[in-house]
């Protein structure tokens, strides 16, 4: 059994386990997760990625590389996606990361998970802000970020880690509220 990190009305956000790999491989099989690095060939590296993700969560340092957690539907017990954070060396900032499998989209899971994770992040880490970098053409994702309180800062050309070329991105910022 994995540790529950966060619980919401409908979701459990918990550590990644080996069985989650099969769910992620299935989610990636339609190509809808290519932009987040989970391609159709992820079955060849999923085992190693899960071990790496588990090790990084044990180290619990959002500025080391990344922290990844499973988003699980409480009702079904099935993984529906992932949420966490990634360190952007080029900005010296931590950014939100998330994905929802295509079969589970349009249920509000992304907004619910991102909002809960951002609260958790600011409660557990000595960080005052978190960024979001979203491709301009990913309307559903930037709607999620805006819905949960990230503020739009700018649009600019940027090459993210999984991009072959520079793309137009929207940059957002969330800040700790100490009040």
C-alpha positions, 0 to 999 in steps of 0.5 A: 500500500502506498502512502496517501499524500493528499485526499480531496472529496473525490481523489486520493493523491498518493505515491507512485507504485509499480502497478500504476505503470500499467495504467500510465502505459494504457493512458499513453497508448493513444498518444495524448500524453506525448507532450508530458513525456509519456509516449507510446513507447513508455512501456520500455522505460516505465519500470525505471521511471517509477523507481526514480520517482519513488526515490525522488519522493523519498528525498522530498526535495522539489528543487532536485528534479521532480516529484510525481504522485498518482491521482486516484479516483476514490470511487473506483480506486483507479489511477486517472493521472498524475500531479507533482512538480518539476524544477526548472533550472533555467528559471530557478523555480519549481513548476506544477506538473500534471496530466489526466488520461484522455478517458478521465478528462472533463470531470474536473479531476485536473482542477481538483488535484492541482488545487490540492497539490498546490496547497500541499506544496506551500504547506510542506516546502519552504517555497514562496511561489510556483510557476506553470508553463503551458503551451498556448494551444493547450486551452484545457490546461491553461483553463485549469491553471487559471481556475485554481488561482495561478496568475497569467504573467506572459506569453513567450517562445520557450523550449520545454524539456520535451519539445523539439523546437521552441513553442509559444507558451503561457507563463503563470505564477502562484504565490504562497498566501501567508494570511 
